[in-house]
Amino acid sequence: MTKINKDLNKAILQSLTGKYSLYIFQILSLAVLSRIFTPEMFGILATLQVIVMFFQLIATSSLGPAVVYADTLTNKQRDGIFSFTLLFGLVLVAAFYGVADSLFTWLGLAGESFNLTVMVCFVILSSSASMLPVATLQKDSQFINIAKADIYAEFLAFLLCLFLFYLDFGFLALASKFVFVPTVRFFFYYIKSSNTTIGRPKLGQDISSITILLSFAKYQLGFNLVNYFSRNLDTILITKYFGVATVGFYEKSYQVMRYPLQLFTFAITPALQPVLTKYKHQVDVIEREYYPIAFKLAMLGFFVAWVLFWGADEIVFIMFGPQWHEAGQYLSVLSVSIPLQMVLSSTGGIYQAVGRAKSQFYCGIFSSIVNVSMILIGIYYTDLILLCQLLVLGFVINFIQCFWLMQARIFNSKFTVNLFLIVCVILSPYCNLLFFEAPDPINTSILTYKDAFINLCLLGVSSLIVSGVVYVVLQKIYRK
């Protein structure tokens, strides 16, 4: 095993261990909260999260990957960058406060305007302050410490949420978790950052040090912004034209669909950049190491997609309870894109590792145009099933464009047999759409937990057997 294999496997294992621990707790806590809060409340929270995500992107300015990519940072530069993030966070808080009333009125949430505004302001400032501490941990591949901070924050916020619920605070109890997590997380990130090569940041006067990171971060920020709009415009427009209850169902289905991405791709991608950056001038090495990972991601997604498509109703029933049954139909459609999205999401680590944030930005522009077009068509026809179907079609178009650019501009190679096999794997779940039928809302079948578990177990075993056979066959063809 080569040194890069060892480093990469170690980083991925630590990232997976940390992320899995966090996601398991999040899934369990979500299963509890979904049974005590209504879809309407979760719909408001989903809309709030989309708004906050935009300001978080601006607040961090995509500087985290730039810190990881940078060879060195002096203490003076580090402290100046930290001061900049705090000041910039305060500026964004003031900017949001100025537009909050108009924004919430447009979304039909005027009744909660003041409380929502205060919550978002806290989250924006905490997110901005966390950028540098967490980046120092990522640079040193300290994913276990990052996960510990996340789990502590989630656990404490979950307890606070339940406490406020039993004090009859209603929606504010659910929203408290949304505010408390980033605040506590910053505290733990800041403490743990003292044991990194960059060190714990302090307030400093050299704010101009931020320019060191901007040449890398500007395109990364551009990519994240256009990707944000392409990924979150649907939530905003569904809230506006369908209502908070509908967006609650849609967001739950989208959330379940993204769990496999979080469990695998989002856990692996942060580990790719710190290790592969060391070989940024040897793209042949990066290509050789990346595609076996992409193939395994595709096969994992292949298995999960079949289970989620055919077992969507059972999964929604077990995780969230009977009041969320409507989310099952949306989950079925969205699930076919899971293997494609798992592979596509992993490409960010490659673009960042070789310092090609500009190429990633162009990919983001193309993806945004495609996704926004699909969303607007679905909104125009006021058909949420159609919107989901158009989105999964858009993911295919984006995949083709992204991998063509990566092959041609980064790896400087042509279409390979390995890539062809990956494409075959990720597109096969789309065949399930030929058998999709929207359920009759009047004749919705009533599941029991026993029946749901039995159905899922049978489906899981049969899908695992099929996936195992496909993996063995393709592995013999796959070229190392």
HELIX and SHEET records of a PDB file:
HELIX    1   1 LYS A    3  ILE A   36  1                                  34    
HELIX    2   2 PRO A   39  THR A   60  1                                  22    
HELIX    3   3 LEU A   63  TYR A   69  1                                   7    
HELIX    4   4 ASN A   75  TRP A  106  1                                  32    
HELIX    5   5 ALA A  110  GLU A  112  5                                   3    
HELIX    6   6 SER A  113  LYS A  139  1                                  27    
HELIX    7   7 PHE A  143  TYR A  166  1                                  24    
HELIX    8   8 PHE A  171  LYS A  192  1                                  22    
HELIX    9   9 SER A  193  ASN A  195  5                                   3    
HELIX   10  10 ILE A  207  ILE A  210  5                                   4    
HELIX   11  11 THR A  211  PHE A  242  1                                  32    
HELIX   12  12 VAL A  244  PRO A  260  1                                  17    
HELIX   13  13 LEU A  261  THR A  265  3                                   5    
HELIX   14  14 PHE A  266  LEU A  276  1                                  11    
HELIX   15  15 THR A  277  TYR A  279  5                                   3    
HELIX   16  16 VAL A  283  TRP A  310  1                                  28    
HELIX   17  17 ALA A  312  PHE A  320  1                                   9    
HELIX   18  18 PRO A  322  TRP A  324  5                                   3    
HELIX   19  19 ALA A  327  SER A  335  1                                   9    
HELIX   20  20 ILE A  338  SER A  345  1                                   8    
HELIX   21  21 THR A  347  ALA A  353  1                                   7    
HELIX   22  22 ALA A  357  TYR A  380  1                                  24    
HELIX   23  23 LEU A  384  LEU A  405  1                                  22    
HELIX   24  24 MET A  406  ILE A  410  3                                   5    
HELIX   25  25 VAL A  417  LEU A  427  1                                  11    
HELIX   26  26 SER A  428  PHE A  435  5                                   8    
HELIX   27  27 TYR A  449  ILE A  477  1                                  29    
END                                                                             
